[in-house]
């Protein structure tokens, strides 16, 4: 069983920065994709950014140029560097690990990011 442990959420003013971290443990198959999704109150969960074990990245249009997703050297950690934060970035951010050939997804418990105007 894979477990995902997130950290780094919090309260920040508009224009500020935050970095989210997520560490995966357990039996982790490759190739996989790790990344972040978010859900604001009343909205559906949406993609923020993902990165595969091969290094391919995918970003939501709303965060391109402001957020950067990366993986640690051991490939079981994913980071989300968030710059120029906006109030509309306020949401619960969820870490995701997707095993690409098995169509299996794992989710973290979520971390709150609040951006004040």
SULPEJO-V30805 format. One record per pair of residues at least 4 apart in sequence whose ideal C-beta (glycine too) atoms are under 7 Angstrom apart, sorted by the first residue. I is the first residue (numbers start at 1). J is the second residue. Records with the same first field share a line. If there is no record, write none. Layout:
BEGIN
I->J / J
END
This chain:
BEGIN
1->26
2->24 / 26 / 27 / 28 / 97 / 106
3->25 / 26
4->22 / 24 / 95 / 97 / 106 / 107 / 108
5->22 / 23 / 108
6->20 / 22 / 95 / 108 / 109 / 110 / 111
7->21 / 111
8->18 / 19 / 20 / 21 / 111
9->20 / 93 / 111 / 112 / 113
10->18
11->114 / 116
12->16 / 18 / 85 / 115
13->116
14->85 / 86 / 87 / 115 / 116 / 117
15->84 / 85
16->85
17->82 / 83 / 85
18->82 / 85 / 113
19->79 / 80 / 81
20->36 / 79 / 80 / 93 / 111
21->77 / 79
22->34 / 77 / 78 / 95 / 108
23->76 / 77
24->28 / 34 / 76 / 97
28->32 / 76
29->99 / 102
30->53
31->52 / 53 / 54 / 100
32->53 / 97 / 98 / 99 / 100
33->50 / 51 / 52 / 98 / 100
34->50 / 51 / 71 / 78 / 96 / 97
35->49 / 50 / 51 / 69 / 78 / 96
36->48 / 49 / 69 / 80 / 93 / 94 / 95 / 96
37->45 / 46 / 47 / 48 / 94 / 96
38->46 / 48 / 91 / 92 / 93 / 94
39->43 / 44 / 45 / 91 / 92
40->90 / 91
45->94
46->60
47->60
48->60 / 63 / 67 / 80 / 93
49->57 / 58 / 59 / 60 / 63 / 67 / 69 / 80
50->57 / 58 / 69
51->55 / 56 / 57 / 69 / 70 / 71 / 78
52->56
53->75
57->69
59->63 / 64 / 67
63->67
66->82 / 83 / 84
67->80 / 81 / 82
68->81
69->78 / 80
70->79
71->75 / 77 / 78
72->77
78->95
82->89
85->89 / 115
86->115
87->115 / 117
89->113 / 115
90->113 / 114 / 115
91->113
92->110 / 111 / 112
93->110 / 111 / 113
94->107 / 108 / 110
95->108
96->105 / 107
97->106
98->105
99->104
END
